[in-house]
Each structure stands twice: as structure tokens, then as C-alpha cells.
């Protein structure tokens, strides 16, 4: 499973082999509920996959009804970080407030994002705990072992 990054427009018609783009979807994989969001904050780059805060909120609203009766979110997979966690001040690397609200209201077990490369010199951890959610900057790669029964 994957979501496209802000420069992954090449995957529009030709996704990576054996991979499924889960942008805007709620999926179940081996008992884990996973939701996905592609792209970065709108920053006026012609070829970038980008969204305004309003657009990202609308994408979430199309999925949110599935969680109104207490269904849990195990993993949120995004390209951009949540606002205020692992993001930066410039428009391109600013996180989405919609994602922060998901963390605070629904407390997913894991929130995995990329986009803010650890090599940028940003003083941030790869992993932080926010409101009982483990937020992971998956830049490059990160191996996460999940016990489905906890």
C-alpha cells in the first residue's frame, strides 16, 4: 500500500508494481484499519500533487462517517505530516490541521508520514507520541512491527 508524494505524478497511470494507492480510502488489512492521504500542502508548484487545507478536510469527510460509531483507526498513512508535528514553517512543508484533528479526536495507533526529510536539517525526532498516537516520519524507510492483538 502507498500514497503518492508531492512529486509522484508519474504514478498517475502507472502505479508501482504490486502496489495499491490508498489515497482517500479506508482499507482493512489483516484486521488493521488503514486510511491514506496523498500529497502536500498547496504551494503553487506546477507538477506537484498538492491540496489546500479545505480540500484535505473534504477528502477526510468522505471517510469520517465510517468512524462515527467508535470504529478504530489503526494506521494513518500520509505523505505530509500533521500540523505542528514533524512539519516546517515554509508553505510546502507545513502540516495539515485536518491530520492533527484526526490524531486528537480518533487517536489512531500509528500516523506514518514522509515529506519532511530527516536530512533537511530539521531538528525533529523520527518518532514522537502525540495524544496516544505514535507519529512516525517514515522518510527513507522505517520498519514497523505491529502486534494485531494489542
PyMOL commands that set and color helices and strands:
alter all, ss='L'
color gray80, all
select helices_A, chain A and resi 9-11+53-67+91-93+97-106+118-120
alter helices_A, ss='H'
color red, helices_A
select strands_A, chain A and resi 26-29+32-37+40-41+50-51+75-78+110-113+127-130+133-137
alter strands_A, ss='S'
color yellow, strands_A
deselect
rebuild
show_as cartoon
